[in-house]
């Protein structure tokens, strides 16, 4: 099978969330390894800095704010059409496209199957992120067009399936819940001494960690609040926040106010190659999504799978899909959202129980190997594509 894949993000990682880049690269690599031919079309922000097993086409753009998206959308339509006529393809698969119509038009024009991955429910995310009414309506227009005309949608949580069905009136039969994956060869248990030497951390301390792009629904305020209680009981506990984002500038000041600033390490953006080291440094990995007011629970938490792949126990608040995995397999603890006392109690319980941490970590690692690698994700996607008319 020959697939043309589109992605509207920046493969250099400067303008796009790291998780989005990881998703498209890993899916393309694994589809290629399964014997299919993949060509990825992306805006030309600069070359992807690592070797891949598939071809990447860099579509020209006007690299200015507002013009980037418009120029990519228009040029993508042209480039897809030209490459389809010159080389042909069987499937157009679009990953994380909010403002483009090129893929769906080419799919219809050249009678090609068209599929999309949906990572979240944009209307709720944009409202919480403070985007304008006009921008929200533009995104809804493009999503309604793409979702309704596409042959099928890959949704990373079952909750997204229901939200799209209700909001855009898309048939549930056109949508397939396929969880995100993890590269278990890259994110794996690593010798602890090597980890601490690489990250310049003390093996005499405990580390509670968070990895991810910072969003309002990340729940890190709750973690800061819990930290006050934890360090009183276990003073050698430290908290590592790995990531950056358009939100979260207030977090350092919040740690000062809570008198725990000396126990927090904010690393900022870290390369994908260093993420496994951080996941291994954590005695506990946390995913403290906020509750009903937030929308992190719509998402398929890659960070949680990364903790599990590294053999690290997880504490997660209830989030449709991912927390069920954690709770059912014995690889962590599920707690209520927005409850700093419950978070503190769970963290302290695991820090004080080395055997439980090791057992949970081993269960999580095995579950990932059996069910949640990117190869599993790619296989599920290809099966759905083949079965869809």
N, C-alpha and C positions, 0 to 999 in steps of 0.2 A: 504494500500500500504506500502511496506517495502522499504526504501531508504537507500543506503550506500552513505554517503557524504564524500568527501575528501577535505582537506584544507592544503596547504603547509606552512602556517605561524606558528608563535609562539603564542600560546594562553596565555602565561604569559604577553605578550605585550612588552617584552624587545627588540625583533628583528623585529617586524612586526608593520605596521601602525595600530593605534587603530581602524580606520574605517573598515579595513579588518576583524579584529576579531569580531567587533560588527555585521557586516553583516552576517557572517556565523553562529554565535551564535543565533542571532535573527531569522534568517530564519529557522534554525533547531528547535528552541523552538516553533515557530508558526506553522510549519508543524506538529510537534508533537501534539500541542493543537488542531489541526484540525482533529485529529484521526488517524494519520499515525505513523508508527514506524521508527525512525531515528537512525542510528549509524554513528557517525562522526569519521573518521580516520585522525589523525594529527601526525606530527613528535613529538617525545618525548623530547621537550625542558623543560618540567615540567608541572605539572597539572594546569588546568584552575582554578583560585581561587574563583569561584562562583558556586552555585548550578545551575544545568540545568535539563531539563525535558527529556533528551535523554541520550543515552550511548555514551561515548567517548572512542575510542581505540587509545592508544599511540604507534605509530609505532617506533621501535628502529632506531636510527640514529647514525652516527659518528659525534659527536658535535665539528667539526673543520671546519674552513672556507673552502669552496669549497666542502668538503666531506659531508656536511649536505644535500645539495640538491641531490647529486648523490646517497647517501645511502638511503635517503627517497624514491626517485623514484624507486630504485630497490626493497627495502623492501615492499613498498606499493603494488607493483604488486603481491608479494608473499602473503601478508596478505589479500588483497582483494580476491585473488583466494581461499585461505583456508577458509575464512569466508563465501564466496558464496557457497562452497561445503558443509560446515558444517551446515549453517543456512539459506542460500538462501536469495535473495533479488529480487525486481522487477525493481529497477532503480538505476543506478550509477549517482550521481550528483556531479560535481567537481566545487569547488569555488576557483578562484584565483590560478590556476595551470599553470605555465609557462614551467616547465622543465620535466614534468612527462608523461609517456606513459602507466602507470599501469592501469588507469581507462578505457581508450579506448580499450586496449588489452583485459582486462577482460570482457568488454561489448561485444566485438565481439566473444570472446572465449566461453562465457556462454550465448550468445543471450539475453543480458540485454539491456534495453534502457539506453542511455547515454546522459547526458545533462551537460552544463557548463554555468557558469555566467562569462561574460566578463565585467570588470570594466573600461577598457580604451583601447586605441590603442597603444600597447607597442612599435612598431617601432618609432613612433614620440616621445613618452615619453623618450625612451632610448637615442635617438639622442640628445634631449634637456638636458638630464641628464649627457651627456658626456661618456656613456658606449662605450666599444670597438666595432669595426666592427665585430669581431669574436663572442662576446657575443650576439650581435644583431642577427646575422645569426643563432645562436643556438636557440634562442627564436623563431625566425620566423619558423624554422624547426619544432619545437614541436607544435607551434600554428597551423601551416598549417595542420599537421597530425591530431591534435585533432579536429580542427574546421570542417575539411572536413569529417571526419569519424563519428563525433557526430550526434546523432539524432536531436539535437536542441541546440541553444545558447540563453541564456537570456542576452540581452544587456541593460545596464542601461541608455543609451540615444539613440535616433534615429540616431544621428551622427555616433555612433560606428557601427550601422548596415551598414551604407553606406561605412564606411572605410573598414570594413572587407569584404564586398561584392566586393569592388574595388580591394583591395590588395591581398586577398586570394581566390577570385573567389568563395565564398560561396553563395549559393542561398539565397535570401532575405526570401523565404518561410521557411527556416530552422531557422530563427532568430526571436526573439520576444522582442520588446522593453518593459521592465518592470522597472519602476522607483524604486530607493531605497526607504526604508521606515524609520520610526522613532518610537521609543518606547514612545508613547504618555502618558503612565502611569508613566514612569520615568521622561521624559522631559515634564514638565507641569508647569503651573504658580505656583510660590511659594511665600509665604508672603515676601514682600520686606525687612522687618526688619530682618527676619531670614536669608535672603540672605546676607545682608550687615554685620550682626554679624558673620556669618559663614566665609565669605571671608575677613573680616576685612577691609571693604571699607566704605567710607563716603557717607551717603545719601544726603549730600549737593552737591555732585559732579555729573557730567554727565559722562557716560561711553559708549564708542563706542568699540565694541568687535569683535574679530575674533577667531574662533575655528578651529583647524585642523592641520594635518601633514603639515610641511612646505616644499613646492615645489617651483621651480623657477617660476611656473605659478600662484602662490598664489596672486600676485599683491600687496604685502605688501609695496614695495617701493613707489607705488602710494599712499598708505595710509599715509606713513610717509610724503610724499610731501604735501598731502592735510592737514595734521595736522598743518603745519606752518600757513596756512591761517585760520584754524578753531580756534586755541587757541588765535589768535590775536583778533578775534571777540567775542569768548566765552571762556574766560580764565579758567573756571571751567571744561572744557572738558578734559577727560583722555581716553587713548586707552589701551585696554587689549588684548594681544596676547597670546592665550592659545594653547600650542602645542610645538612640537619639530620636528626635522627632519634632513635629511642629507644636508640641505641647510638652509641658513638664518643667519649664524654666523655674517654677516656684518650688520645686521639690527640695532643692538644697536649703532654701530658706526655711522650709517646713521642718527639716531635720534640725536646724539650729533652734527653732522655736520649741521643738520637742526634746531638746538637749541630748540628741543622739548623733550629732554631726560627725563626731570622731569614729562612729561605728559604720558609716556609710561610705562606699566607694562608687563614684559615678564615672564610668569608663568612657562614656560617649560612644560614638560609632566604632565598631571593631570589625575587622575583616572576617569573612565567613570561615577562613581557615583557623581563626583563634577561638571561635565559638565552642568547639568541642573541649578545649582546654578549660574554659570557664564552666561549662556544664559539669566537667569532672571535678572542678575545684569546689563546687557547691556540695555541702552536706545535705541540703534540701533545696529543690528548685520550686519556685512559687509562680502560680498563675492566678492572681487574686482579682479576677474580673469583678467589676461593680455589678449591682443588681438590676432591677427593672428599669431604672433610668438609663442604663447603659446598653450597648449593643455588641460588646465583645462576645457575648454568649452566642451571637449568630455565626461566629467564625470558627474555623477549624484550626485550633491552636498548634502551630508548628513548634513553638517553644516547648510545649509539654512533651511532644514526641522526641525532641532533642534531649531533654532531661532524661527521658526513659531510655533512649538509645545509649546514653553515656552510663547507664546504670545508677542514675540518681533518683531517689524517691521524690514524689511530687505532692505538693499541696495545691489544690485548685478549688475555686468556688464553683458552685453549680453553673454549668454552661452546657446547653443542649448538645449532645453528641460526645464531646471530648471528656467531660467529667464522668460520664457513664463508663467509659473505657477505664479510667483510673479507678473508679470505685469497684467495678466488677472484677478486675484482674488482680487486685491486691498490690498495686504498685505505688499507692499513695493514699492520701486522705482527701475526701471531698467535704467542704465546709460551706456554711451559708455565706452569701455575699455581704459586703459592707459590715462585717463583724470582726473588729480588730481583736477582741478577746478570744474568739474561736480560732482566729489565725495564730495568735500568740500561743495559745494552748497546744495547737497542733505542731507548731514549729518546735516548741520546747520538748514536747513528748518525743519527737523524732531525734532531736539533738541528744537527748538523754538515753536513747536506746539504739546503740550501734548495730546490734543484731537485726532489729526491725528495719533499719535503714538499708542494711546489706540485702536482706531478703526482699524488700520492696524493689530495690534497684535491680536485682537479678530477675524478678518477675517482669518488670517493665522492659528490660532489655530483650528478654525472650519473646514477649508479646510483639514488640516492634519487628523482630526478625521474622516472626510467623505471619504477621498481618499488615504491617504499616510502613514498609519501605516504599520508595518511589517506584520500584518495579511493580509492586502490588497496585499502586495508583494507576500506572500506565496500562497494566493488563485490564483493569476494570474499565478504563476509558475506551480501549480498543474493542472490548467485548460489546460495549454499548453502541459504538459506532457501527460495528458489523451487523448488529441486530436491527438498527434503525433504517427505515426506508426513506 
